[in-house]
Amino acid sequence: MVQFSGVTSAEEHSGEEGLLEEVKSGKGNITKGNVQSRIKEIKDDTDFSDELKVLKQYLALLEQESEVSKKIKEALAELDKKVIDKYKVLTEDDIKTLVVDDKWMVAIERDVRTEMDRISQRLTQRIKELAQRYETPLPKLTEEVETLTGKVEAHLKNMRFVWN
């Protein structure tokens, strides 16, 4: 529901104790017919002046909404007519430009860019993996292997295993 400054909204007055509660249908909708019927019921009763004011504002909003919807439908119909008229005067080159350049090329460029980003991210991840794997230089690894081999051989000798 649209709310204009100084005009109350349906949400504000449609709660259990709200002024619009009397015009709700069984499904919880507020219809123009229900509002008009309620206005007729309470128009001469001063006890319901606040409710009458809100109902009249709400009815005015419903009418504005109806007018705006009608204008939107008319504008869309006019736009459709203009588009159809424009189709009649398009040349083959114009159609190719619209279809190939404006539609397909944009989609292809987007897909290529996405694939390039995906490949770039995968390459970056692989480079990080390789950098971690080969972080220690070969001479240092060889030295560590020799040291550990010596320790293992010493342990095996202490356990009386013969190792060749």
Buried (B, 14 or more C-beta within 10 A) or exposed (E): EEEEEEBBBBEBBBEEEBBBEBBBEEEEEBEBEBBBEBBEBBEEEEEBEEBBEBBEBBBEBBEEEEEEEEEEEEEEEEEEEEEEEEEEEEEEEEEEEEEEEEEEEEEEEEEEEEEEEEEEEEEEEEEEEEEEEEEEEEEEEEEEEEEEEEEEEEEEEEEEEEEE
